[in-house]
Amino acid sequence: MPELLAAVARDQCLSRVRAADRPIGAARYGHMFPGLEPLVTDPGLLMRAGDNGGVCAADPSACECPADDATEAAGWPFFGQLVAHDITADRSPVAGGVDPEALRNARAPRLNLEMIYADGPIGAPYLFDLDDPAKFLLSRDGGDVPRNRQGVALIGDPRNDVHLFSLALHVALLHAHNGLVDLLRSNDVPEPDVFDRARITLIWHYQWIVVHEFLPRLVGGALVDEMLAEGGRFFTPHPAGAYIPLEFADAAYRYGHGQIRHAYRLVAGGPQFPLFPDLAGFGPPAPDRRLDLSQIFDVPGRPPAQRAKRLDGRLPASLIGLPERVTGAVSAAAHRSLASRDLLRGGSTGLPSGEAVAELIGVAPLTPDELGQAWPGGTPLWLYILKEAECRGAGDRLGPVGGRIVAEVLIGLLRADPASYLSLDPGWSPSLPAAGATFGISDLITLAG
């Protein structure tokens, strides 16, 4: 077989991945900075800050102002959301009554595309083509996942059906897997190995994108290089005890909420729509609501994509007033605000203040002028990280606190996963076709067709 699929297509590597890629049982959450005191803030203050008119609500008059655009393309926070769905799933309530020690993660803490593969053709046969079980089943026109007669998605993670963008990326991954199956068969790979080889190939290329494209755009190349060379200072999980830090899940990795645009164009020259309620999911996409992924990612030969919103600690109206089909029934109107939910979540899981984390990792905390207001006892970590990105990352990338948490966790999880490319073959690099110097998200989109 040609070197097109590199090490992941070799029999020896395939057997090593199969041996390492075993279920790990119920995963857990924990604190990345256990020595820091939890920040205690009045829940009423948190809800007011996140609700309409609060400090986290963007000014509607700023909608689509050029100064509101970040440097990176609009699709990257949605890619980040899929990564979140791949490694963490917390079923506990939004606020109140949360015992961090009792929380359990419904996902394995591995970047292994569990969100699309679930338990594979044997354990989740409804996701796969009955006539060709090595391939995913798609809708008749290939633009959607299959659905039952009530429109409920047959999908590896229902959260990927929450809006059009996560659904489109999920479907692209399904097409990419199916394309790899065809490619492997054309190279005479034995049929019993085709599914696993396609799965492993897609996972390793996805991991490569996370390390070499997604993270450098989000936290800066220098920090990524440091993590790869030296490892983390505060998060070095063992394979047998890998966990998701709450400072990551309930604060730093919710940065993407601050990158959501006020409105999106789905096709060139088309109208713009707010994310919610217009592009909400949990049902078949409307015929006029299909997404051209080159509108949110830069693709060679196409005009530049729309940009993400600058990080400034404020969320657009579509996230301040989420529809009920996203939140479910809520006991307080403020719980429809994603900003309120993020702030309350950090309080309920005992997160430290942003200032305390900054001092611990050895960087100067934000000043009151940078924060825009003083919080009693310290600033909630989620909001601190967004304001730090505005002031220390020019609104384009995370600052030293947020960047370190995200980089240490994602690269730490890859190092702790015995089946990842960083564990099995750190010198591996993609050999699937790439338009640029190395394989990236635009090449994955091309592979998906």
C-alpha positions in Angstrom: 0.0 0.0 0.0 1.4 3.5 -0.7 2.4 5.8 2.1 -0.8 7.8 1.8 -2.1 6.7 5.2 1.3 6.4 6.8 1.8 4.6 10.0 -1.9 4.2 10.9 -2.4 1.8 8.0 0.4 -0.6 8.9 -0.6 -3.9 10.5 1.8 -3.5 13.4 0.5 0.0 14.4 -3.1 -1.2 13.9 -2.6 -4.0 16.5 -1.0 -1.5 18.9 -3.9 0.9 18.7 -6.4 -1.9 19.1 -4.6 -3.1 22.2 -4.4 0.4 23.7 -7.9 1.6 22.7 -9.8 -0.1 25.5 -12.8 1.4 27.5 -11.7 3.1 30.7 -14.9 3.0 32.6 -16.6 5.9 34.3 -14.5 9.1 34.0 -14.4 11.8 36.6 -13.9 15.5 37.1 -11.4 17.1 39.4 -9.7 20.4 40.2 -6.6 21.5 38.3 -5.7 23.9 41.2 -6.9 22.1 44.3 -4.9 24.3 46.7 -6.9 27.4 45.7 -10.0 28.5 47.7 -13.3 28.4 45.8 -14.7 31.8 44.9 -18.0 32.4 46.6 -20.2 35.0 44.9 -23.9 35.8 45.4 -25.9 33.8 42.7 -28.2 36.8 42.3 -25.2 38.9 41.2 -24.1 36.2 38.8 -27.5 36.0 37.2 -27.8 39.8 36.9 -24.3 39.9 35.3 -25.3 37.3 32.7 -28.9 38.5 31.9 -30.2 41.1 29.5 -28.6 44.5 30.4 -25.8 42.8 32.4 -22.1 43.2 31.8 -22.0 40.0 29.8 -24.7 41.0 27.3 -23.3 42.6 24.0 -24.7 45.9 22.8 -27.1 45.1 19.9 -25.9 48.3 18.2 -22.5 46.7 17.8 -23.8 43.9 15.7 -21.7 43.3 12.6 -19.4 46.2 13.3 -16.0 45.5 11.6 -14.3 46.1 14.9 -16.2 43.2 16.3 -14.5 40.7 14.0 -11.6 38.6 15.3 -8.7 37.5 13.1 -9.7 33.8 13.0 -12.5 32.3 11.0 -15.9 31.9 12.4 -15.9 28.1 12.4 -13.2 27.6 15.0 -15.3 28.0 18.1 -17.7 25.4 16.6 -14.8 23.0 16.0 -13.8 23.6 19.6 -17.4 22.8 20.7 -17.1 19.4 19.0 -13.8 18.8 20.8 -15.7 19.5 24.1 -18.4 17.1 23.2 -15.7 14.5 22.4 -14.1 14.6 25.9 -16.7 15.7 28.3 -20.5 15.2 29.0 -21.8 16.4 32.3 -25.5 15.6 33.0 -25.8 17.6 36.3 -28.0 20.6 36.9 -27.0 24.1 35.8 -26.8 25.5 39.4 -27.3 24.5 42.9 -26.8 21.1 44.6 -23.7 20.1 42.6 -21.1 18.0 44.5 -17.9 18.3 42.4 -16.6 15.1 43.9 -19.7 13.2 42.8 -19.7 14.4 39.2 -19.1 11.8 36.5 -18.1 12.3 32.9 -20.2 10.4 30.4 -17.4 10.6 27.9 -13.9 9.0 28.0 -11.4 11.8 28.5 -9.8 11.1 25.1 -9.8 12.9 21.8 -11.0 9.8 20.0 -14.1 10.9 18.2 -16.3 9.0 20.5 -19.0 11.6 19.7 -19.3 10.1 16.1 -18.3 6.5 16.6 -20.1 5.7 19.9 -19.8 1.9 20.3 -19.1 1.2 16.7 -21.1 -0.9 14.2 -21.7 -3.7 16.8 -22.6 -1.6 19.8 -24.4 1.2 17.9 -25.7 -0.4 14.7 -28.3 2.3 14.1 -25.5 4.8 13.2 -24.1 2.6 10.4 -25.2 1.4 6.9 -26.9 -2.0 7.2 -25.7 -2.9 3.7 -22.1 -1.7 4.4 -21.5 -1.6 8.2 -18.0 -0.1 7.7 -19.7 3.1 6.7 -21.9 5.6 8.5 -25.5 5.9 7.5 -26.5 9.4 6.3 -29.8 11.0 5.1 -30.9 10.3 1.6 -29.3 13.4 0.2 -26.2 13.1 2.3 -26.6 16.5 4.0 -27.9 15.3 7.3 -27.7 12.4 9.8 -30.5 9.8 9.7 -33.5 10.6 11.9 -36.5 8.7 13.3 -40.0 9.5 12.2 -40.2 12.3 14.8 -37.1 14.0 13.5 -34.8 12.9 16.3 -31.3 12.5 15.1 -29.7 9.0 15.1 -26.3 10.4 16.1 -23.4 9.6 18.3 -23.9 12.6 20.5 -27.2 14.5 20.5 -25.5 17.7 21.4 -24.0 17.8 17.9 -27.5 18.4 16.7 -28.0 21.5 18.8 -27.5 23.9 15.9 -26.6 23.9 12.2 -22.9 24.4 12.6 -22.2 21.5 15.0 -24.4 19.3 12.8 -22.6 20.3 9.6 -19.2 19.5 11.1 -20.5 16.2 12.5 -21.8 15.3 9.0 -18.5 16.3 7.4 -16.7 13.9 9.8 -19.1 11.1 8.8 -18.4 11.7 5.1 -14.6 11.8 5.8 -14.8 8.4 7.4 -16.8 7.0 4.5 -14.3 8.4 2.1 -11.4 6.8 3.9 -13.3 3.4 3.7 -13.4 3.8 -0.1 -9.8 4.8 -0.2 -8.7 1.8 1.9 -10.7 -0.6 -0.2 -9.2 0.8 -3.3 -5.8 -0.1 -1.9 -6.9 -3.7 -1.2 -6.9 -3.5 2.6 -8.5 -6.7 4.0 -12.2 -6.1 4.7 -12.0 -7.0 8.5 -9.5 -4.2 9.0 -11.2 -1.5 6.9 -13.4 0.0 9.6 -10.7 0.2 12.3 -8.1 1.6 9.9 -10.5 4.3 8.7 -11.5 5.2 12.2 -7.9 5.4 13.4 -6.8 7.4 10.4 -9.6 9.9 11.0 -8.9 10.1 14.7 -5.2 10.8 14.2 -5.7 13.4 11.6 -8.3 15.1 13.9 -5.8 15.0 16.8 -3.2 16.5 14.5 -5.6 19.4 13.6 -6.2 20.0 17.3 -2.5 20.2 18.1 -1.1 21.9 15.1 -3.9 24.2 13.9 -6.6 24.7 16.4 -4.5 25.2 19.5 -1.9 27.5 17.9 -4.7 29.8 16.7 -6.3 29.7 20.2 -3.4 29.9 22.6 -0.4 30.8 20.4 2.3 28.5 18.9 4.9 29.2 21.6 2.7 27.8 24.4 1.9 24.7 22.2 5.6 24.2 21.6 6.3 24.4 25.3 3.6 21.9 26.1 4.9 19.4 23.5 8.5 19.8 24.6 8.1 20.0 28.4 4.6 18.8 29.3 2.2 20.6 31.6 3.1 22.3 34.9 -0.3 21.8 36.6 -2.0 18.9 34.7 -0.1 15.7 34.0 -2.7 12.9 34.1 -1.8 9.3 34.2 -3.5 7.0 31.6 -5.2 5.1 34.3 -6.5 8.2 36.1 -7.1 10.8 33.4 -9.8 13.3 34.4 -11.3 16.6 33.2 -10.4 19.6 35.3 -13.4 21.7 36.3 -11.4 24.8 35.6 -11.3 23.6 32.0 -14.8 22.3 31.6 -16.7 25.0 33.5 -14.5 28.1 32.7 -11.6 28.1 30.3 -13.1 25.9 27.6 -16.3 27.9 27.6 -14.4 30.7 25.9 -16.1 29.9 22.6 -19.4 31.3 23.9 -17.7 34.7 23.6 -16.7 34.1 19.9 -20.2 33.6 18.6 -21.2 36.1 16.0 -24.4 38.1 16.1 -25.4 36.6 12.8 -24.1 34.2 10.1 -24.3 33.9 6.3 -24.8 30.3 5.3 -24.0 30.6 1.6 -22.2 33.2 -0.5 -24.4 36.3 -0.9 -27.2 34.8 1.2 -29.1 36.4 4.1 -27.7 36.4 7.7 -29.3 34.6 10.6 -28.6 34.6 14.4 -27.5 31.3 15.8 -30.6 31.0 18.0 -33.4 30.6 17.3 -33.0 30.6 13.5 -30.2 28.0 13.3 -31.3 25.9 16.3 -31.2 22.1 15.7 -33.0 19.1 17.2 -34.8 18.5 13.9 -34.1 18.2 10.2 -32.4 21.3 8.7 -34.8 23.5 6.6 -34.1 23.3 2.9 -32.9 27.0 3.0 -30.7 26.4 6.0 -27.9 24.2 4.6 -24.4 25.4 5.3 -21.4 25.8 2.9 -18.5 25.2 5.3 -16.3 27.6 3.3 -18.4 30.4 4.8 -17.0 29.7 8.2 -13.6 28.2 7.4 -10.9 29.6 5.1 -10.7 27.2 2.1 -8.1 27.6 -0.6 -9.5 29.0 -3.8 -12.6 30.4 -2.0 -13.1 34.0 -0.7 -12.2 34.5 3.0 -14.7 33.1 5.4 -16.6 35.1 8.0 -14.7 35.8 11.1 -15.4 34.9 14.7 -16.5 37.6 17.1 -13.8 39.2 19.1 -13.4 38.0 22.7 -14.5 40.8 25.0 -16.5 39.2 27.8 -19.8 39.8 26.0 -22.2 37.4 24.3 -24.7 38.1 21.5 -28.4 38.3 22.1 -28.9 34.9 20.6 -27.0 33.4 23.6 -28.4 35.7 26.2 -32.0 34.4 25.4 -31.6 30.7 24.5 -34.8 29.0 23.2 -36.5 26.5 25.5 -35.8 23.6 23.1 -32.1 24.2 24.0 -32.4 24.9 27.7 -35.5 22.9 28.6 -37.8 24.3 31.2 -36.0 26.6 33.6 -36.9 27.9 37.1 -35.6 31.4 36.5 -35.7 33.6 33.3 -31.9 34.3 33.8 -31.2 30.6 33.2 -32.0 31.1 29.6 -28.9 33.2 29.3 -25.8 31.1 28.5 -23.7 33.8 30.3 -25.7 33.3 33.5 -25.4 29.5 33.2 -21.6 29.7 32.7 -21.2 32.0 35.7 -23.5 29.9 37.9 -21.8 26.7 36.9 -18.4 28.0 38.0 -19.8 28.9 41.4 -21.5 25.6 41.9 -18.4 23.6 41.1 -16.1 25.6 43.4 -13.8 27.3 40.9 -11.2 29.8 42.2 -11.1 33.4 41.0 -9.3 34.4 37.9 -6.9 36.5 39.9 -6.0 33.6 42.2 -5.1 31.4 39.2 -3.1 34.2 37.6 -1.0 34.6 40.8 -0.5 30.8 41.1 0.8 30.4 37.5 3.0 33.5 37.9 1.4 36.2 35.7 0.2 39.6 36.6 -3.6 39.6 37.3 -5.8 41.9 35.3 -6.3 45.4 36.7 -9.8 46.7 37.6 -9.6 49.0 34.6 -9.0 45.9 32.3 -11.8 44.0 34.0 -14.2 46.9 33.7 -15.6 46.4 37.1 -14.6 45.1 40.6 -16.1 41.8 41.8 -16.3 41.2 45.5 -13.6 38.7 46.5 -12.4 38.2 42.9 -13.6 37.7 39.3 -15.4 34.5 38.3 -12.9 32.4 36.3 -15.0 32.1 33.1 -15.5 35.9 32.8 -11.9 36.6 33.8 -10.6 34.4 31.0 -12.8 36.2 28.4 -11.6 39.6 29.7 -8.0 38.4 29.7 -8.4 37.4 26.1 -9.6 40.9 25.3 -6.9 42.7 27.1 -3.9 40.3 26.8 -4.8 38.5 23.6 -6.2 41.4 21.5 -9.6 39.6 21.4 -8.1 37.0 19.1 -6.7 34.4 21.4 -6.7 33.3 25.1 -4.4 35.0 27.5 -1.9 33.4 29.9 -4.5 31.9 32.3 -7.0 30.7 29.8 -4.4 29.6 27.3 -2.4 27.5 29.9 -5.5 25.7 31.2 -6.7 24.8 27.7 -3.3 23.8 26.3 -2.3 21.8 29.3 -5.5 19.9 29.4 -5.9 19.0 25.7 -2.2 18.1 25.2 -2.2 16.3 28.6 -5.2 14.2 27.6 -3.5 13.2 24.3 -0.3 12.2 26.2 -2.4 10.2 28.6 -4.3 8.4 25.9 -2.3 5.2 25.0 -3.9 5.1 21.6 -3.2 8.7 20.5 -0.6 9.5 18.0 1.3 11.5 20.6 1.6 8.3 22.7 2.2 5.7 20.0 4.1 7.6 17.4 5.0 11.2 18.4 7.0 11.7 15.2 4.0 10.8 13.0 2.7 13.4 10.6 -0.3 13.2 8.2 0.1 12.0 4.7 -3.5 12.5 3.5 -3.6 15.1 0.7 -3.0 18.7 2.0 -3.3 22.0 0.1 -0.8 23.7 2.3 2.4 22.7 4.2 0.5 20.3 6.4 -3.0 18.7 6.8 -5.6 21.1 8.3 -9.3 21.7 8.7 -9.7 22.8 5.0 -8.2 19.5 3.9 -10.7 17.6 6.2 -13.5 19.6 4.5 -12.2 18.6 1.1 -11.9 15.0 2.1 -15.5 15.1 3.2 -16.5 16.4 -0.2 
